[in-house]
Amino acid sequence: MSDAQPITGLTSGQVAPYAFFCGDPARLDRITRDWDRAEEVCQVREYRVITGECGGIPMSAASHGIGAPSTAILMEELVKLGVHTFLRIGNSGGLAPDLELGDLVVTTGAVRDDGTSRSYVLPEYPAVADHEIVAALLEAARARQTRCRAGITWSLDAFYMRNAVLLPDGTMGSMSVADYWTTGHPDRIADLRAARVQNCEMESGVILTLAGLFGVRAGCICVVSDRTPWPGPAEIDLDNNMSECIEVALAAMTRLARR
């Protein structure tokens, strides 16, 4: 009986136990560029998967698209096919005032402000990164003398609704259509900054939650691509220091596998 997965069509043997996650399908080429061997095994919707070998270690790299729902689908299917270690390489908005564009943030745990993870388990269930992955990422960053810190990530839905721009009068404003916003949102951003939340993105909450539920390990490292609440076309740089983020993640995954 075939174990082909319903969405990706992937089957046993097509993915490695160690897998990188990212949102953009095009980023897989950068992640796998220096691998000893790399073969595309899936290209369906937002899901693209490359499997190969790096430094003698079987690895896969997979794109999950934007947001928690599509990420959960891919993670479900990859766990069923034997992936036990997930490492997300992503972009994020910096919340901590002292973060700079291009800094790296390793997620230790996530504020679950997404709907998908709540579909799986009660909201009090923690979204916690695997401690060995966190340690490996920080070790790799230190070895490369890369600006990097560890901390809590705000994992959210609704990119435009949850983000903000800085208005000329110094207040925060909406990025959504017709300046649509709900009351209390500026306070939410201020409260999370006061709680020492480091950055915000859209997938870590569901990845870490499902890892806990499924008995696998997961971690996330993200580049600070803009500084909330100061995003905008001139402020967002999705490529700033991404190559360094990828190198740190590759070094960390290699350490984990060799241990």
Buried (B, 14 or more C-beta within 10 A) or exposed (E): EEEEBEBBBBEEEBBBBBBBBBBBBEBBBBBBEEBEEBEBBBBEBBBBBBBBBBBEBBBBBBBBBBBBBBBBBBBBBBBBBBBBBBBBBBBBBBBBEEBEBBBBBBBBBBBBBBEBBBEBBEEEBEBBBBEBBBBBBBBBBEEEEBBBBBBBBBBBBEBEBBBBBBEEEEEBBBBBEEEEBEEEBBEBBEEBBEEEBBBBBBBBBBBBBBBBEBEBBBBBBBBBBBBBBBBEEEBBBEEBBBEBBBBBBBBBBBBBBEE
